[in-house]
């Protein structure tokens, strides 16, 4: 859970939140609502997001293409969850370490570019602005080594 929300909820167990704390909690919850809408969009349109990316990929053997796409599906799902929770640590703990252990292929960079362009189109500027910090974490994991 988001550290700010958790702190506020822990405070609320001991006393009522003051007006500033209530406002902060409300802002956090509204932000979560926006992030959940982007998450739902990603979840419901995952196939539509990846299909054009797969069609535009350079020709490689099927095993490599499948592995690279699977890595990016996992990366995007992890980024989406971390976005909902507004927690970069969640990404690092749940997905980042796994991604860093995956074998690299030059196709990872190509798919990253194609997928980013597709995400920007599907999500629009507002949705992309919410996802992009976590997307960058995924991108760094798959481009390191």
C-alpha positions as CSV (number, residue, x, y, z in Angstrom):
1,X,0.0,0.0,0.0
2,X,1.1,3.6,-0.6
3,X,3.2,4.7,2.4
4,X,1.4,8.0,2.7
5,X,-2.0,6.4,2.9
6,X,-0.7,3.7,5.3
7,X,0.7,6.4,7.6
8,X,-2.5,8.4,7.6
9,X,-4.6,5.3,8.3
10,X,-2.3,4.3,11.2
11,X,-2.7,7.8,12.6
12,X,-6.5,7.5,12.2
13,X,-6.5,4.4,14.4
14,X,-5.3,6.6,17.3
15,X,-7.2,9.8,16.7
16,X,-9.4,11.5,14.1
17,X,-7.4,13.0,11.3
18,X,-7.3,16.8,11.3
19,X,-8.5,18.8,8.2
20,X,-5.1,18.8,6.5
21,X,-4.6,15.1,7.0
22,X,-8.1,14.4,5.7
23,X,-7.3,16.5,2.6
24,X,-4.1,14.7,2.1
25,X,-5.9,11.3,2.4
26,X,-8.6,12.5,0.0
27,X,-6.0,13.6,-2.6
28,X,-4.2,10.2,-2.3
29,X,-7.5,8.4,-2.8
30,X,-8.4,10.5,-5.8
31,X,-5.0,9.8,-7.3
32,X,-5.5,6.1,-6.7
33,X,-8.8,6.3,-8.5
34,X,-7.1,7.9,-11.5
35,X,-4.3,5.3,-11.4
36,X,-6.9,2.5,-11.2
37,X,-8.6,3.8,-14.3
38,X,-5.3,3.6,-16.2
39,X,-4.7,0.1,-14.8
40,X,-8.1,-1.0,-16.0
41,X,-7.4,0.4,-19.4
42,X,-4.1,-1.5,-19.6
43,X,-5.8,-4.7,-18.3
44,X,-8.7,-4.6,-20.7
45,X,-6.6,-3.6,-23.7
46,X,-3.5,-5.6,-23.2
47,X,-3.9,-7.7,-26.3
48,X,-4.7,-4.6,-28.4
49,X,-1.6,-2.9,-27.0
50,X,0.7,-5.8,-27.8
51,X,-0.7,-7.0,-31.1
52,X,0.6,-4.1,-33.2
53,X,4.0,-4.3,-31.4
54,X,4.3,-8.0,-32.2
55,X,3.5,-7.3,-35.9
56,X,6.1,-4.6,-36.1
57,X,8.9,-6.6,-34.5
58,X,11.8,-7.6,-36.7
59,X,11.9,-11.2,-37.7
60,X,13.7,-13.4,-35.2
61,X,13.2,-17.0,-34.1
62,X,10.0,-17.7,-32.4
63,X,11.6,-18.6,-29.0
64,X,13.4,-15.3,-28.8
65,X,10.3,-13.3,-29.8
66,X,8.1,-15.1,-27.3
67,X,10.7,-14.6,-24.5
68,X,11.1,-10.9,-25.2
69,X,7.3,-10.3,-25.4
70,X,6.8,-12.3,-22.2
71,X,9.4,-10.1,-20.5
72,X,7.6,-6.9,-21.6
73,X,4.2,-8.3,-20.6
74,X,5.5,-9.0,-17.1
75,X,7.3,-5.6,-17.0
76,X,4.1,-3.7,-18.0
77,X,2.0,-5.6,-15.5
78,X,4.5,-4.9,-12.8
79,X,4.7,-1.2,-13.7
80,X,0.9,-1.0,-13.7
81,X,0.6,-2.5,-10.3
82,X,3.3,-0.2,-8.9
83,X,1.5,2.7,-10.5
84,X,-1.7,1.9,-8.8
85,X,0.1,1.6,-5.4
86,X,2.2,4.7,-6.3
87,X,5.2,2.6,-5.1
88,X,8.4,2.3,-7.0
89,X,9.5,-0.2,-4.3
90,X,6.7,-2.5,-5.2
91,X,8.0,-2.7,-8.8
92,X,11.6,-3.4,-7.6
93,X,10.5,-6.1,-5.1
94,X,8.0,-7.8,-7.3
95,X,9.3,-7.5,-10.8
96,X,12.5,-5.5,-11.1
97,X,14.8,-8.2,-9.7
98,X,13.2,-10.9,-11.9
99,X,13.6,-8.7,-15.0
100,X,17.2,-8.0,-14.2
101,X,17.9,-11.7,-14.1
102,X,16.4,-12.3,-17.6
103,X,18.7,-12.8,-20.6
104,X,19.0,-9.7,-22.8
105,X,18.5,-9.5,-26.5
106,X,18.8,-6.5,-28.8
107,X,15.1,-7.0,-29.5
108,X,14.3,-5.8,-25.9
109,X,15.2,-2.3,-26.9
110,X,13.2,-2.4,-30.2
111,X,10.1,-3.7,-28.4
112,X,10.5,-1.1,-25.7
113,X,10.4,1.7,-28.3
114,X,7.4,0.1,-30.1
115,X,5.5,-0.5,-26.9
116,X,6.2,2.9,-25.5
117,X,4.7,4.5,-28.7
118,X,1.7,2.2,-28.5
119,X,1.2,3.0,-24.8
120,X,1.3,6.7,-25.4
121,X,-1.3,6.3,-28.1
122,X,-3.6,4.1,-26.1
123,X,-3.3,5.9,-22.7
124,X,-3.1,9.5,-23.9
125,X,-1.0,12.2,-22.2
126,X,-2.7,11.9,-18.8
127,X,-2.6,8.1,-18.6
128,X,1.0,8.0,-19.8
129,X,2.1,10.6,-17.3
130,X,0.8,8.3,-14.5
131,X,2.5,5.1,-15.9
132,X,5.7,6.6,-17.2
133,X,7.8,6.7,-14.0
134,X,7.2,3.0,-13.5
135,X,7.6,2.2,-17.2
136,X,11.1,3.8,-17.0
137,X,11.9,1.4,-14.1
138,X,11.0,-1.5,-16.3
139,X,13.0,-0.1,-19.2
140,X,16.1,0.3,-17.0
141,X,15.8,-3.3,-15.8
142,X,15.6,-4.7,-19.3
143,X,18.3,-2.5,-20.8
144,X,20.9,-3.0,-18.0
145,X,23.8,-5.4,-18.4
